[in-house]
Structures are given as structure tokens and as C-alpha cells.
Amino acid sequence: MVFSEVVGTLSFLQPQNDDDITDRMHYYYTSTFLLVTAVLISLKMFGGRPLECFMPAEFRSSWEDYTEIFCWASNTYWVEKKEQFPDTTEERQERMISYYQWSPFFLVLCAFLFYFPCLIWRILYTKSGIKLTDLMLFANDRSNIQPHRRESNLRGMSVHLGSIFQHRYKFGTEHDYHHKYLRLLNLRYYEAYLTVLYLGIKSMYLGNVLFQMYLMNWFLQTDNYTFYGFGVLYDLFYGIPWSESGNFPRVTFCDMDIRILGNVQRHTVQCVLVINIFIEKIFIVLWVWYCFLAVTTLLGLVNWTVSTLPFEERKKFIARRLELADIEFQAKPDNSPRLLNEFVRDYIKIDGVFVLKMLTVHAGMLMCAELVDMMWEDFKSNKQGKASVVSTDTIKRKINKENDRASNRTPRHEVRPQKVGVLGGRRRKTGGVSFAKRQETQGLKQHVTLELGDESDESQVS
């Protein structure tokens, strides 16, 4: 019951759909385990009897509680059975054991260190404008089983990502000076802001778990071992008991000075550290878990780096999703490799691939493929719309240019004599200026139309 209540109070550690399983093992599972064990140890320390001492015969019953509290607060020291008991205070101070009182606070500190990279990630990634959590909620919506609802959610995600990518595309092309020289002041508009931030957070996770292993070695005062876990496993493998190794000793000694009638009398009592039985198991499990975390985090960091930063890997990822959504993707003439390169390199860029990979992790490959296909069609439609606008503007500019040339060749104040033309056997009077101008304008329109037709044919061929 205590365990469920403790876990219920840790709702702020609940995982969100903005990371992978390796990250959750750090900030959620490890932090929760550390906090729960800290609470259990605290209950044993402050609600039970973590230390019990063997009292001399001359001690009264009222001295027993005082002696145990004093020894708990002032630390104890360990002496091996085969060794001679140290006589000087300095030698006893060197053998002092002081970590068991601070174990709950140490575990709470470790839990915060494991959660800290996640806190930094959730504060900074929202600055990019990409709402990862909302995107994953739309992708994992239970109502996606209905076709119209699924289409609506996909359209919403496509519009959101398309607006972000289009804004970044304009910022990088139309404001090249600011994008190039003021990049440090506009990191959230950087094409790899999310990706670099996420890789940095994963590096923080890896560095933290390695630091935790060193911190554990320092806290437990295992100076005779370079690495605490390897030393303990070595002792277990060769059957070396704690009474010889000194790791988490159960039986320790405590010196207590009592002033009686102006004289200071020293009493040495033997105590049993019951709490060390529990603490030993916790730290052995933690050390093995830290080793597993270090390996999996390193592999995850390498995997995300290799799959998101190189252009060819990003292009391969998008091409596979498009082929999954449309089997005949490669056979269609309008799906040219040049257009695909522009889509990956200039439109969605590095952060787009990162978001789509995260979507694959949380919603599956099929949902990601449908979203990529919708974004691809929107991208092609925008390209075709821009091409038609450019073609219309080109026609108008050429017609206006040729009209200006014709007006320069034939001044308005000059009036040519009328000519008589024979059309279809009939005599027709035509004004020299207006007839010639109509002839030139019609010829120009035909000429421009032919040129634009040739250009469109060439673009389709290419």
C-alpha cells in the first residue's frame, strides 16, 4: 500500500510521447525506483531500529536507547576479526563508516540527476514550434479506426508540420544573411535544432549514468575497488564474505565518551547495522542496472546519430515511407529523384525526419507512411502552383515587351496611307497601323505559347 501511494505522488514523472524507451528508462523507471527505495529506507531509519547495540552489564536500561541514538548519529567503524583492535583515535577514524545515514538523501539526489536531462529537453524543444506531444496524441487517437477521423487527424498533422517547414524554408532562402550570420541568435529556426538538442540530451543521459557509477563508488567509500560493482561481484564469485571484505558490514563498533564526576570515561560498544542488509542489495542492483543503461544509451545515441544526420540515410527513410504508402511511387513520372532530393533536403530537412522517426516509434510505420505521402502531395501541389504563376507572369512580361517594341517602331502620330487588300475575292480597306499591330500581337502570342509549351515538355522529360 505504501508503494502504491508513493508511486501515485510521482505523477510528474509520467512518460510522454516525446522520447524513446531508452530515455524513459532513465527519467521514469530509474528515478521512480530510486525515490521508492529512498522512502522505504527512510521508514526503516526513522520509524524502526536501523541499529542495535550490545550493552555492557554496567549500563542501565535507560542508557540503551541513548547509546543507540548516539552511535547512529556519530557513525561507527569496522574492524576485521583477525585484526588487532586499533588503539588510537586516528586509526578508528580511518575505519569510520558514515554512508548509511545519508543513503535516502543520496538516492533522492540520484533520482533528480536522472530526471534533469528530461526536464531540459521538455523546456527547450517546445521553442521550435513543433508540438511533439500533440502530434503523437493525434497519431495515437483511438478514433483513427474511422476513415474520416483518420483522414482529419492526418490532415491536421500535415498542415501543422507543413507550416513549420515552409516558414523555415523561407527563413533560410529569403533571409540568407540572417540565417547564416545570426544563427546563434535564431537556434530554434535552425534546420537541425530538434535533432541536435535530442542528441545532446542523450549524451547527457550517457554522461549522467557514467557519473552515477563514479559517484556510487565515492559515496560507499570503496577505496579498495576501482569499480564498486566489479569488486562486489568478484567477492561473490570467490565466496569472500563481508566480514573479510568490509563491504556493508553488519557488525561495527562505536566509541562513546561519558563524563562522570569530572572524569571522561570511554565506552566501546558493539552494534549491528540491520539497515546495511537492505542497502547492500539496493546498490548492487543499481550498479548492474547502471551498466545496462550505459550500454543501451550508447547504442541508442549511435543509432539516432547515424539515421538522422547523413543526407542519404534521411532520403532512404523518406523513400521507404513513400513506397510503403504508394507501391508505384518509383514508376510515376512526376516523382523524380531531383524532386525527392529537394523535398528531403530543402523542405522537411533534418528536423522533419527526426519528427517522422519519433512518430514511427510511437504510432507505427503505417501512420508515418500516410503522413509522409500527404506531405509529399502537398509539396508537389505547391511546386506546380508556383510554376503556373511564374508561367503567367512570363507571358504577360513578354507581351508587354513586344508591344513596347512595336509602338517604338511605329509612332502614334504617323498615319500611313490606306491599303487595299483582297481577302476571299472581296476588296477590304484596312488601316496600316492597326492591322499591322494586330498581326504582330497575334504572332507574338502564338510564339510565346509555343515557347512555354516547349519549356513544359522539357521539364516533364527532365
Sequence and secondary structure as in RCSB ss.txt:
>XXXX:A:sequence
MVFSEVVGTLSFLQPQNDDDITDRMHYYYTSTFLLVTAVLISLKMFGGRPLECFMPAEFRSSWEDYTEIFCWASN
TYWVEKKEQFPDTTEERQERMISYYQWSPFFLVLCAFLFYFPCLIWRILYTKSGIKLTDLMLFANDRSNIQPHRR
ESNLRGMSVHLGSIFQHRYKFGTEHDYHHKYLRLLNLRYYEAYLTVLYLGIKSMYLGNVLFQMYLMNWFLQTDNY
TFYGFGVLYDLFYGIPWSESGNFPRVTFCDMDIRILGNVQRHTVQCVLVINIFIEKIFIVLWVWYCFLAVTTLLG
LVNWTVSTLPFEERKKFIARRLELADIEFQAKPDNSPRLLNEFVRDYIKIDGVFVLKMLTVHAGMLMCAELVDMM
WEDFKSNKQGKASVVSTDTIKRKINKENDRASNRTPRHEVRPQKVGVLGGRRRKTGGVSFAKRQETQGLKQHVTL
ELGDESDESQVS
>XXXX:A:secstr
 HHHHHHHTTGGG   SSS HHHHIIIIIIHHHHHHHHHHHHHHHHHS SEEEE  TTS HHHHHHHHHHHHHH 
EE   TTS    SHHHHHHTEE SGGGHHHHHHHHHHHHHHHHHHHHHHGGGGS  HHHHHHHHT GGGGSHHHH
HHHHHHHHHHHHHHHHHHHHHHHTTHHHHHHSGGG GGGSTTHHHHHHHHHHHHHHHHHHHHHHHHHHHTT TT 
SSHHHHHHHHHHTT  HHHH SS SEEEEEEEEEETTEEEEEEEEEEETHHHHHHHHHHHHHHHHHHHHHHHHHH
HHHHHHHHSSHHHHHHHHHHHHHHH TTTTT TT  HHHHHHIIIIIIHHHHHHHHHHHHHHH HHHHHHHHHHH
HHHHHHHHHHHHHHHHHHHHHHHHHHHHHHHHHHS TT     EEEEETTEEEEE HHHHHHHHHHHHHHHHHHH
HHHHHHHHHHH 
